[in-house]
Amino acid sequence: MTSLKKPDKERLIAALTGEIPDRVPNWEVAIEAEVVKEILGRDAGSTLAGSRGASDEVYFQPPMNPFDYIEICKKVGQDVIGFEALWTPLKYEDEKGDIHIVTDGRITSFDELDKVIKPNWEMDYKPRKKYFDEYKEATAETNIGFFIVTGAIFQCSYQFLCEFNQFLTMMHSNLEFVEALMDECVKYYQKIIELAIDAGATFICIGDDIAFKSGTFISPEMLKEVWLPRINKLIKPIKEAGIPVMFHSCGNITDIMDDIIMNMNIDCLNPIEPYSNDIFKFKEKYGDEITLSGNIDIAGPLAFGSEEEVKEEVKEHLERLMTGGRYILSTNHSIMNDIPYENYMAMLDALFEHGIY
C-alpha cells in the first residue's frame, strides 16, 4: 500500500495512454496557497502561479519552487509537478515609457494589434526555459514528472486581449481581425510547446475555456471552422513528439464531443464539470478512446460536506469510471482555498482504498 501512495510518472502516463496503472492517478491543475500551507505546514504559495489571470508580473512570475512541489507530491501521491504559460503576454508602452501586459481588452482593431509589443526571447521565452530547466533538474533523480498548462488561444483573446462581448461580436463582424489576434496567441504557445517538448515534459495540458454551463460560447460550426484548426496546430507537434496531450475546458462540451473534441487527437479530457456534462455517459461512449479526468465537484461535498460524504462521492466515481483504465481522479476545477484540508485528505483516502487495480 505504501508504494501505491508514492508518486510515479509512469502511473500517470499509463492512464493517459490507455494502459492499466497500479492505481488510479490523482492530479490537480492547481492546489491553492492555504491548502498548500496545510499540506506542508508552512507557506509556499499556490502550485500554479498566475492561474487566476495576468498582470504586469505574470509573464515572468516564477512558478512554485520545484522542491516544495515535489514535497507536496510525496505527501498527496501526485505524480507530476508543473507550471503555466496560459496568457499570451502581448504588451504596450504607456506615455511614461513603462511597459504593461495587456489585460484590459484594449486590442480591438488591426491598428491596436500593430502597436503591441509581441512576445520575445528575453522577456517571455527565456524565463520559461529557465523554469523548464529547473523543474527537469529537480525531478531528474525522482519518479516524478512535470507538465505545463498552456494554449489558451480563445480564452486569452476574450478575457484579456479583447473585451469578451466585443470579441464574440467580431466573430461575425470582423472575423479577419479575430483570427489575426488568435494567431498571435498561437505563435506564442507554439514556442512554449517547443520548449516543453525539448525539456521532455511528461504531458502537456492545453487549457482553453470555450463554453458556458449551457453550451459553447460560439456555434459549434464556427468553433470547428475558426478554433479547431488553430488548437490542432498546437497539439500536432506534441503528438509527433510522443507526449500525451490533455485538453481542459470548463463548461458544457457535451454537444461538441463527437464533432470537435474527438477530432483533436487528445489523450485526456479535463475537468468535465458535473453540472454541465455526464461523465458516466462519457465513459460509456468514449471510455476506450480517451482518458477522463475530473468531475469531483468543488461546489459539492468536497467543499461543504462531511469527510464521509466526500469519500462516498469519490468511491462512486472510482467504481463507475476506473474499469478498463483511462481515468484520473481530480476535481472539476482545482483544490481551492475554501476546500477544507480534511476533505481533500478524505478524497485521497478514498482513492488509496478504492482506486487500486
C-alpha positions in Angstrom: 0.0 0.0 0.0 2.8 2.4 0.8 4.3 2.1 -2.7 0.9 2.9 -4.2 1.0 6.3 -2.5 4.4 7.1 -3.9 4.4 9.4 -6.9 5.3 7.6 -10.2 5.0 9.4 -13.5 4.7 6.0 -15.3 1.4 5.6 -13.5 0.0 8.8 -15.0 1.5 8.0 -18.4 -0.3 4.6 -18.3 -3.6 6.2 -17.5 -3.1 8.8 -20.3 -2.2 6.3 -22.9 -4.8 3.6 -22.3 -2.8 1.1 -20.2 -3.7 -0.1 -16.8 -1.7 1.5 -14.0 -1.2 0.1 -10.4 -3.9 2.5 -9.2 -5.9 5.4 -10.5 -3.6 8.5 -10.6 -4.6 11.7 -8.9 -3.8 15.1 -10.4 -4.9 18.7 -9.8 -4.2 21.6 -12.2 -3.6 23.7 -9.0 -3.6 23.4 -5.2 -4.1 26.9 -3.8 -1.9 28.5 -1.2 -3.9 27.9 2.0 -4.3 24.2 1.3 -0.6 24.0 0.4 0.2 25.5 3.8 -1.8 22.8 5.5 0.0 20.1 3.5 3.5 21.4 4.1 3.0 23.1 7.5 4.4 26.3 6.0 3.8 28.9 3.4 4.9 28.0 -0.2 2.3 29.7 -2.4 0.0 28.1 -4.9 1.2 25.2 -7.1 0.1 27.2 -10.2 1.4 30.7 -10.1 -0.6 33.0 -12.4 -3.5 30.7 -12.7 -6.0 33.3 -11.7 -5.0 35.7 -14.5 -2.5 38.0 -16.0 -0.8 41.1 -14.6 2.3 43.2 -15.3 4.2 40.5 -13.4 2.7 37.3 -14.7 4.7 37.0 -17.8 7.8 36.5 -15.8 6.4 35.4 -12.5 8.3 32.3 -11.3 6.3 29.2 -10.5 6.4 27.3 -7.2 9.8 26.2 -6.1 10.1 22.7 -7.6 11.4 21.2 -4.4 8.3 22.5 -2.5 6.1 21.0 -5.2 7.9 17.7 -5.1 7.4 17.6 -1.3 3.6 18.2 -1.9 3.5 15.3 -4.4 5.1 13.0 -2.0 2.5 13.8 0.6 -0.6 13.6 -1.7 0.6 11.0 -4.1 0.5 13.2 -7.2 2.9 12.0 -10.0 3.9 15.3 -11.6 4.7 18.9 -10.8 4.1 21.8 -13.3 3.5 25.4 -14.1 1.6 27.6 -16.6 2.1 29.7 -19.6 -1.6 30.3 -20.1 -1.8 34.0 -21.0 -0.2 35.4 -24.2 1.9 38.3 -22.9 1.2 41.0 -25.5 2.4 44.3 -24.1 2.1 48.0 -24.6 4.2 51.1 -23.7 2.5 53.9 -21.8 3.2 57.6 -22.1 6.0 57.4 -19.5 7.7 54.6 -21.4 6.6 51.9 -18.9 5.7 48.5 -20.4 2.5 46.8 -19.3 0.9 43.5 -20.2 -2.4 43.8 -22.0 -5.2 42.8 -19.6 -7.8 45.4 -20.3 -9.3 44.3 -23.6 -7.7 47.2 -25.5 -6.9 45.3 -28.7 -10.0 45.8 -30.8 -8.5 46.6 -34.3 -5.6 45.9 -36.5 -4.1 49.3 -35.6 -4.1 48.4 -31.9 -2.7 45.0 -32.7 0.1 46.5 -34.7 1.1 48.7 -31.8 1.5 46.0 -29.2 4.9 44.6 -28.2 5.0 40.9 -29.2 6.4 38.2 -27.1 10.2 38.0 -27.3 13.0 35.8 -26.1 14.4 37.9 -23.2 11.1 38.9 -21.6 9.0 35.8 -22.3 10.7 32.7 -23.6 14.0 32.7 -21.8 12.3 32.8 -18.3 10.1 29.9 -19.3 13.1 27.9 -20.5 14.7 28.6 -17.1 11.7 27.1 -15.3 11.7 24.1 -17.5 15.4 23.6 -16.8 14.8 23.9 -13.1 11.9 21.5 -13.0 13.7 19.0 -15.2 16.8 19.1 -12.9 14.7 18.9 -9.7 12.8 15.8 -10.9 15.7 14.1 -12.6 16.5 11.7 -9.7 12.9 11.1 -8.8 10.0 9.2 -10.3 8.1 12.5 -10.6 7.4 14.1 -13.9 6.5 17.6 -15.0 3.8 19.3 -17.1 2.8 22.7 -18.4 -0.6 24.2 -18.9 -0.7 26.4 -22.0 -2.6 27.1 -25.2 -5.5 29.5 -24.2 -5.8 30.9 -27.7 -9.5 31.6 -27.3 -9.8 32.4 -23.6 -6.8 34.8 -23.5 -8.2 36.6 -26.5 -11.6 37.2 -25.0 -10.6 37.6 -21.3 -7.5 39.8 -21.6 -6.7 41.0 -25.0 -10.1 42.0 -26.3 -13.3 42.6 -24.3 -15.5 39.4 -24.2 -18.7 40.6 -25.8 -16.8 42.7 -28.4 -14.6 39.7 -29.3 -17.6 37.4 -29.8 -19.4 40.1 -31.8 -16.4 40.5 -34.1 -16.5 36.8 -34.8 -19.3 37.8 -37.1 -18.5 41.4 -38.0 -14.7 41.3 -38.3 -13.5 37.7 -38.4 -10.3 38.6 -40.1 -9.2 40.6 -37.1 -10.3 37.9 -34.6 -8.3 35.3 -36.5 -5.2 37.6 -36.5 -5.5 38.1 -32.8 -5.8 34.4 -32.1 -2.9 33.7 -34.5 -0.6 35.9 -32.3 -1.6 33.7 -29.4 -0.8 30.6 -31.5 2.7 31.8 -32.2 3.4 32.3 -28.5 2.1 28.9 -27.5 3.9 27.1 -30.3 7.2 28.4 -28.9 6.2 27.5 -25.4 5.3 24.0 -26.5 8.6 23.7 -28.4 10.4 24.5 -25.1 8.3 21.9 -23.3 9.0 19.2 -25.8 12.7 19.9 -25.7 12.6 19.7 -21.9 10.9 16.3 -22.0 7.6 17.2 -20.4 5.6 14.2 -19.1 2.4 15.6 -20.6 1.2 18.9 -21.9 -2.2 20.3 -20.9 -3.9 22.6 -23.5 -6.3 24.8 -21.4 -8.8 26.9 -23.2 -12.3 27.6 -21.8 -14.7 27.5 -24.8 -18.1 27.0 -23.1 -20.7 28.3 -20.7 -22.6 25.8 -18.5 -25.3 25.8 -21.2 -23.0 25.3 -24.2 -20.2 26.7 -26.3 -19.5 30.5 -26.5 -19.9 30.4 -30.3 -21.7 28.0 -32.5 -20.1 24.5 -32.9 -19.9 25.2 -36.6 -17.8 28.4 -36.1 -15.8 26.7 -33.4 -14.9 24.0 -35.8 -14.1 26.4 -38.5 -12.1 29.1 -36.6 -10.8 27.5 -33.4 -10.2 23.8 -34.1 -7.6 24.2 -36.8 -5.6 26.6 -34.6 -5.8 24.4 -31.5 -4.7 21.4 -33.6 -1.6 23.4 -34.7 -0.6 23.3 -31.0 -1.5 19.6 -30.5 0.2 18.2 -33.6 3.9 18.7 -32.6 3.2 17.4 -29.1 1.7 14.2 -30.5 4.5 13.9 -33.1 7.0 14.0 -30.1 5.2 11.1 -28.4 4.0 13.2 -25.5 0.4 12.8 -24.2 -2.0 15.7 -24.5 -4.7 16.7 -22.0 -7.3 19.2 -23.0 -9.1 21.4 -20.4 -12.2 23.4 -20.9 -14.8 24.4 -18.4 -18.4 24.4 -19.3 -20.7 22.2 -21.3 -18.9 20.5 -24.1 -21.3 17.5 -24.5 -22.7 18.7 -27.9 -19.2 19.0 -29.4 -17.8 15.7 -28.2 -18.3 13.8 -31.4 -17.6 16.5 -34.0 -14.8 18.5 -32.3 -13.3 17.0 -29.1 -12.9 13.6 -30.6 -11.2 15.2 -33.7 -8.5 16.8 -31.6 -6.2 13.8 -31.2 -6.0 14.3 -27.5 -5.4 11.7 -24.9 -7.3 13.1 -22.0 -10.3 15.4 -21.3 -10.5 17.6 -18.2 -12.3 18.8 -16.0 -15.8 17.6 -17.1 -17.9 19.8 -14.9 -20.7 17.7 -13.3 -23.4 20.3 -13.7 -22.8 20.6 -17.4 -21.7 17.1 -18.5 -22.5 13.5 -17.6 -19.1 11.9 -17.1 -20.6 8.4 -16.7 -22.2 8.7 -20.2 -18.8 9.9 -21.5 -17.2 6.8 -20.0 -19.7 4.6 -21.6 -19.4 6.2 -25.0 -15.8 7.3 -25.2 -14.0 5.4 -22.4 -11.9 3.2 -24.7 -10.7 6.2 -26.8 -10.0 8.9 -24.3 -8.9 9.3 -20.7 -11.3 11.2 -18.4 -10.1 13.5 -15.6 -12.1 15.5 -13.1 -15.7 15.8 -12.2 -15.3 15.7 -8.4 -17.5 18.8 -7.6 -15.8 21.6 -5.8 -19.2 23.0 -5.0 -20.4 19.7 -3.6 -19.3 17.6 -0.6 -15.7 18.4 -1.2 -16.3 22.0 -0.1 -19.5 21.7 2.0 -19.9 18.1 3.0 -18.5 15.8 5.6 -15.5 13.6 5.1 -17.7 10.6 4.7 -19.8 12.3 2.0 -16.6 13.1 0.2 -15.5 9.5 0.4 -18.8 8.3 -1.0 -18.6 10.6 -4.0 -15.1 9.6 -4.8 -15.9 5.9 -4.3 -18.8 6.1 -6.7 -16.6 7.8 -9.3 -14.0 5.2 -9.0 -16.4 2.3 -9.2 -18.0 3.6 -12.3 -15.0 5.1 -14.1 -11.8 3.2 -13.3 -12.8 0.0 -15.1 -10.5 -0.6 -18.1 -8.2 2.3 -17.1 -8.3 5.7 -18.6 -9.4 7.6 -15.5 -7.6 10.2 -13.4 -9.1 11.3 -10.2 -9.3 15.1 -9.9 -11.8 17.9 -9.2 -13.8 19.8 -11.7 -11.5 22.9 -11.1 -8.7 22.7 -8.6 -8.1 22.4 -4.8 -9.1 25.9 -3.9 -8.6 27.7 -0.6 -12.2 27.2 0.5 -11.9 23.4 0.3 -11.3 22.1 3.8 -8.0 20.3 4.1 -9.6 17.4 5.9 -12.0 16.9 2.9 -9.1 16.9 0.5 -7.4 14.3 2.6 -10.7 12.3 2.7 -10.7 12.4 -1.1 -7.2 10.9 -1.3 -8.0 8.3 1.4 -10.9 7.1 -0.7 -8.6 6.9 -3.7 -6.0 4.8 -1.9 -8.7 2.5 -0.6 -10.8 2.0 -3.7 -8.7 3.1 -6.6 -6.3 0.1 -6.8 -6.3 -2.1 -9.9 
